[in-house]
Amino acid sequence: MGITVEKKKLRDGRTALYLNYCFGHKRWRESLHLTLDMPADTATRRLNREKLTLAMHIRSMRELEFAARRHGLCPPQQAAEADCFELCRGYAAEYRRRDVKMVHAMCAHLHRFAGKPPLPLWQVDRAFCQRFYDYLREHLSGHTPTGYFHKFRQCLDHAVELRLLAENPAAGVRTVRHTEFTKSVLNGEEMNRLAATACRHPEVKRAFLFACHTGLRWCDVAALRAETVDLTGRMLHLVQQKVAGRSAHAVLHLALNATAVRLLLAAPCAPDGHVFALPSYSYAGRVLKRWVRDAGIGKHITFHCARHSFITNLLIGGANIKTAAELAGHSTIRHTEKYIHIVDELKRKAVDSLPPLRFDS
């Protein structure tokens, strides 16, 4: 743990200097904008030594700043005046992952919880973080409170990187990990009912039923292109956008069943090469809601429920959990285990539906 000077070789032969931070489980780098030139002569070597000395001096200053803030001594003026709301807004503006809506939603709940701005960052201690998490659990359900709080924790990690905080006060707050799955799923009979029911947007219908038989998320279905589909080999090769760059299982090689192939052949690809010509996510959700209601299905179904239905029906059909995890693109079976309890519940209902026997006395 601590701060070290790091060297990185550049393409032109020079060497860039960085500060490498390691505090707790968090690592990050800071560029010093200092570059060591090729030691061609005595003057250059002397200049390089002076730059290294300067880099070590900056490292020592940074280490003293962290030590002072850790022990509550003379916090920098910048940190003392920092606003948590501004920090979260800046983090959301720079966020580039596809779950950015979660970050914005977290910011909205932080405003509702903390009241009108400003919210001085020095007031955000562990007790504040615990109260905010309790608020999220009180007003939200399922996995959402934990998901939003993790985004809040990431914002505070960003404050540590900016040297506005010595450590993350949310790191010590224990969150509840849900090991059970709570969303609605569709069984085979309900899928057939949807297939037989007219939908005001045929492409939404085709894409949703395709997701029910492949387990793809909305982002992957919307981005699906013709070149990723191998109809001859009945295979689908794509990079899962949600975990791209963050998981070794991001690349998915998925076998297509006869229903999935039939849905692909039901309409030509869009002129831009996409397999499905879909509207916006919000509009597709409204179309889906009305379509489910017209089919007489009294469940709260979102597009993501197609993925849940795929995994659940795989397990009900007898697939082992490792196979289901690989078909779903899960990095470990821990994610797939959340579906086990609903499979057991459905099996119990099926057994209980058998007619009782009459025993003659």
N, C-alpha and C positions, 0 to 999 in steps of 0.2 A: 504494500500500500504506500502511496505517496506520489511524488511528482519527479519525473526523470526527463532528461534531455534525450531526444530521439533523433537519429539521422536517417534521411531517406535519399537514396541515390536518384538523381534525375537523368533524363534521357541524354542531355547534353554533357554529361560527365560531372556536373556540379552536385553538391550535396545540400539539401534543404534541412533546416533545423526546426524541430517541433518540441513542444512540451507534452509528455504523455502522462495523463492523470489516471490514477487508480485509487478509488475510494469506495470501500464496501464492495458491492457487486457491479459498480458502474465504472466504465472506462471511456475516456474520450481524449481527443488531441486538440492542441491549440497551435496554430502556425505562428512562428516568431518572425516571419518575413525576413529571415536571415539565411543567406546562402553562402556556402564555402566554395570558393573557386578552385579550379585545378591548380595544384601547387607547382606552378611553372618556374617561379623564381623566389628569391628570398623575401621580397616585399609582399608577394601574395601569401606566402606561408605565415609571415608575421601578421598580416591582416586576418587570416583565418584563425590564428590563435586568439586575437583580440575579439573576434566574433564569438568564439567558443566561450571565452571568459564572460562576455556580455550575456550569452545564453544561460550560463550557470548562475550569474547574478540575478537574472529574471526568475529563474527557477527557485532560488532562495527566497526572493520577495514573495512569489506566489505561495510558497510553503508557509511563510510567516503569516500571510493574509488568511489562509485556511485555518491555521492554528489559532489565530486571534478570534476569528468568527466562531470556531468550535467551542471556545471557552468564554464567549460573550464579551470579548474585549474589543472596544473601538470598532464597531462595524462600519464598513465604508459608507460614505454618504449615498452612493448609488443604491446600495442594498437597502439602506434605511428608508429611502424614498420610493422604492419599487412598489408597484401596485399589482396584486395578484390577478385582477381582472384583465389588465393590460397584458400581463404575461401570458395568460391563457388565450387571449385574442391573437397575440403574435404567434403563439405556437400553432393555433388553428390555421392561421394564414399561411404558414410555411409547411403545414402537414400535407404530404403527397400520397398517402395511402388511400385505398378505396373506402375505408370506413371513416372518412373525415366527418360524415354526418354525426357519428357518435361523439366526436370532439366538440362539435357545435352544440349538440344536445347537452353534453356535460356542462359546457359554459352557461347555457340557459338555466340549468338546475342550480349551478353555483350562484347565479344572480338571485334566484328565488330564495335560496337558503340564506345567503349572507346579507341580502338587502342592497340598498343603493351603494354605488361606488363612492369613494375608493375603498379598497380592501388592502391595507398595508401588508406587504409580504411578511413582515416580522411578526404579525399577528397569527399567521398560519402555522400553528404548532401542531404537535401530535393530537392534542385534545380537540382542536378545531377539525382536523382531518377525521377523527373518529366520529364527531358529531355529524359531519357532512355525509359520511358513509351510512350512519344510522338514518339520516334523513332520506337518502336514496333508497334504502331498504324499506322504509315506511311508505314511500310514495310510488315505488316501482316494484315490479315482480319478476320472478324467474331469474335469468342470468343477467338482466339489464343492470341492476345496481352494482354488481361486481365489475361488469364491463365498463360502466361509466367511471367508476372509481379508479380503475386501472388507467384510464385516460388522464384523470386528474393527477395521478401519481407520475405519469409520464411528463406532464407539464412541470411538475416540481423537479423532476430529473433535469429538465431543460434549464430550470433556474440554478441548479447546482453547476451545470456546465457553464453557465454565464457568470459563475462565481457570485451569484446573489444570495445563495444559501450554502452553508458548509456541508449540510447533509439533508436528505429528503425526510421531512417530518412524517410523511405518509408511509414510509417504508416499514414502520413498526405496527401499522394497523392490519390486523388479521382479517382477511375477507373470506366469505363463505364460498366454497367451491361446490357447485351443484354436480352431483354424480348421477342424477336422473334427468330424463328428458320429459318435458312438459308440454310440448307443442302438439297441435292436432295433426293427425296423419290420415291418409285415405287408404281404404282397403281396395281389393280388386273389384268388388261389386260397385263401389262408389266411383272408381275410375271409369268403368264401363258406362255408368250412368252419365258421367260428364261427357264421355265420347259421343253419346247418343243425343246430347242436348245442344241445341244451337247456341252459338256465341256471337255477339255483335262484332267481334274482331277475330276472324279465323286464325290469324297468325299467333295471337296470344294463346288461343286454344291449342294449336299445334305445338307451340313452344312449351307450354305447361305440361302437356301429356308426354312430350319428349323428355322433359326434365324428370317426370315421374318414373321413366324407364331407364334413365342414365344417371340420375343423382346430381346433375350439374346445377350450379348456382345461377341466379339471374345474370350476374356479370359475365359468366362464361357462355351462357346461352346467347345473350345479346351480342357478344363479340365473336361467336362461332363463325368461322369462314369455311368455304368449300374445300380449300386445300388441306384442312385438318381432318377431313372425313375420308376414310378408305372404304368405299361401299363394296368393293370386290372382296376384301378381307374382313368386312363387317367390323371395322375398328375405328376408334376415334383417338387421335393423338393431339393433345393440347396442353398448354401451361395454365394451371389454375391461377387466375389473376389475384385472388385474395391472398395467396401465400407465395406468390412469385418472388424469388429472391430471399425468402425467409425460411424455406423448408426444402429439404432434400427430396421430398415427395411432391414437389410442385408440378412436375411433368406427369401427366396422367395418360395411360394407355388403356382405353376402355373398350371392352367387347360390346357390340351392339346386338340386341336381340331382334327378332323379326318385326316386332311392333315399332321399335325405334327406327329401323330401316324404312319401314312403310311410311312413317311420319316424315322422314327426310325426303322421300320421293313424292310426297303428296303435293308439293308445290316447288317451283323452280327457285333457285337462289336469287337474291336481290341483285340489281345491277351493280352494286358496289362490292359484290362478292360475299356478302353475309348470307348465312343460311336462312335466317329469319329476319323479316322486315318488321321490327317491333317498334311500338310507340315508347313514350317515356315510362319509367318504372312506376310512377304514381298513377298514370292513366291506366297502365296494364293492371295495376292493383284494383282499380275501380271496376274494370271490365271483369276481372276474375271474381270479385265479390258478387257481382250480379249474376254471372254465369253459374256459380256454385249455388246461389239461392234459387235460380231457375231450375236447377237439377234436383231440388228438394233435399239438399244436404245441409243439415243444421250445424255446421262446424265453422269455426273461424279459420279460414284457409288463406294463407298468403302464398306468394310464389315460392318462397323458401320451403314451404311445407311439402313441395314436390320432392325435394332432396330428402327430407325426413321420411317421407312415404317410401321412397326407393330403398333406403337403408333398412327400415323396419320390415318391409315386405321381403327383402333378401333374407333376413334372419328368420322370419316366420316360415319362409320356404325351405329352410334347412341349411342355409349357407353358414359355414363356421365364421367366427368373429374375425379371424385374420383375413379371410377372403373378402368379407364385407368391408373391412377397413381399407383394403387395397383398392377395391372398386370405388369406394367413396373418396379416395385420395387422402385419407387420414394419415398423419405422420406416425401415430401409435394407436394401438387398440384402446387406449384410455378414452379417446373421443368416442369410439364406437360403443363402449360399454354403457354409455348413457341410454342406449336404446334397449338394453336388455330387459329392464323392468316393464316396459310397455309391451314387449313381446310376451313376457310371462303373463301379464294381465290379460292380453287377448287370448292366449291359450286357455287361461282359467275360465274366461267367459265362454269359450267354445265348448269346454268340457261341461260347464254348468248348464249349457243350453240343451244337452241331451235329455230326452224325456225320462222322468223317473219310473222306476219299476214298481209294480204292485206286488207285495209279498202276501201270499195267502197265509192266514194264521192257522 
